[in-house]
Amino acid sequence: MTQPTDSPDSVAAPVILQAREIPVAYEADVVVVGGGPGGFAAALQAARMGARTIMIERFDMPGGVHTSGLQGSADIGVGGIHTELMQRFAEEGYIYTATGSTHPGWAGNPLSHYERKKEPGSEFTRMSFNPEGAGCVMADMLQEAGVIALYGTSFIDAIVERRSGNDTITAIVVENASGLQAIAGKIFIEASGTSELVARAGAPFVRGGGGQPETAVWDGVNRPIPGGLLWTMGGIDLGKLVAYQQSAKDPLLAKAMAEATAAGDLPEGVYRPRMAGENVYGEHYIGHPTLDMSPISADGTYVLWQNVPYEWALHMDDNVADHAAAKRALRGFINAEAKFLRRYVPGFESASLANVGRFVGVRDGRHPIGEYVVNIDDVRAGRTFRDAVTKPMTKTFFWEGFVKHTFEVPFRCFLPKKIDNIILTGASLSFDYKTLFMVMRNFPWCTQTGEIAGFAAARCIEKRIKPKELEWTAPYF
């Protein structure tokens, strides 16, 4: 399997554009770049506290990878806006709950994304929300709060006033149906998921990617944890699938794959081995040796994962050739996998490809360098901070071989160096590579950090101060 490339054969002379005026279409107290869980919660909280708030989002609804990207994983509310959101989803009929009773044979099934490590036959509860319906609810909540949400709007650049010490963003440039527009603001919230605002503003960051623990069989090449494209299939007969796995003694579908490969119906790359060794960092997404899916609605619809091959080392967040290659390759893999499943795997005969996510999710992008960078040593030591944003949290760390640590996060990691009016959220917080992946990227945490960012922004507007002047003295959650 070779890595695709979209790099040009030669580089032409640069094109020079004449200076032109860009109209300031909006002015706000708080401008939120990105409408994922972090941006959604930030905009909602800031507006509810009375700040004039604008949120820009490149797709047609809020929610990011969880709605436009089809992830749809629901959780028990962790407080604040996240709890409110889960309640709204449930009230409007968008939560689906799968259990051992509705899905016999699913616990311990190696094809399950979440339940594969459970004891076969054990009880489980897996909640998911309808991505499209959830996006509608989130849009309604922003509208109710008075947020000006500009959908179909792409972030282009930041207009920065250079100063000695910290610089200040005065406006951002966006593009939408009206063309290029400027949005002026006082405080800007980084919620792009890939630190786009940080990069365009000239704030420092570390490029995504890193190594593997010593226990992994690793070739020494630093790579990002690969991104993925989610998709759904409807009409899957789980009972028939499980019966085949048991009767054919083919739990991993290895026999079906071998048959399809021999017939030329399963292209190279659709299924590929995981990295050897133990405690591989991001193991769930490195290699794709078998079907990877989770129930998302009652009509036999499942969400499935297709991941970028780890060996390709694609930086989808900052390299357009890598981004294009990932999109093209994953669409091809999805098409091939869907055809394979329908033709060779019992239970999929009447299944159909229902939806493909609007974008390839980036799991490991730029890591901003903040006034404090949370690192793995902080976590191991259980270090405490005077400006902790939450009470001590306990989470499972992939780098540590799924060890649980209790730790705190300081408000200073929400504040990038060099710029005085950006507040970070979610995956764009100032964390190092070993602590960020899968620990600080989930829906509840991103929503919490967005709410914290929105609260901080509104409080700064009220006090007429910059975020780095805000004294943080007590946990928000």
Salt bridges, closest charged atoms under 4 A:
ASP6 OD1 - ARG328 NH1 3.04
ASP29 OD1 - ARG52 NH2 3.07
ASP29 OD1 - LYS186 NZ 3.39
ASP60 OD1 - ARG358 NE 3.37
GLU84 OE2 - ARG48 NH2 2.69
GLU92 OE2 - ARG88 NE 3.66
GLU115 OE2 - ARG126 NE 2.97
GLU132 OE2 - ARG358 NH1 3.25
GLU144 OE2 - ARG88 NH2 3.21
GLU161 OE2 - ARG163 NH2 2.85
ASP167 OD2 - ARG162 NH1 2.92
GLU196 OE1 - ARG200 NH2 3.11
GLU196 OE2 - ARG366 NH1 3.70
ASP219 OD2 - ARG223 NH2 2.67
ASP265 OD2 - ARG343 NH1 2.96
ASP292 OD1 - HIS113 ND1 2.87
ASP292 OD1 - ARG116 NH2 3.17
ASP318 OD2 - ARG207 NE 2.80
GLU337 OE2 - HIS288 NE2 3.70
GLU349 OE2 - LYS240 NZ 3.21
ASP364 OD1 - HIS367 NE2 3.01
GLU371 OE1 - LYS417 NZ 3.72
GLU371 OE2 - LYS468 NZ 2.96
ASP377 OD1 - ARG380 NH1 3.28
ASP378 OD1 - ARG383 NH1 2.16
ASP387 OD2 - ARG412 NE 2.89
GLU400 OE1 - ARG380 NH2 3.04
GLU400 OE2 - HIS405 NE2 3.31
ASP420 OD2 - LYS466 NZ 3.15
GLU462 OE1 - ARG459 NE 3.74
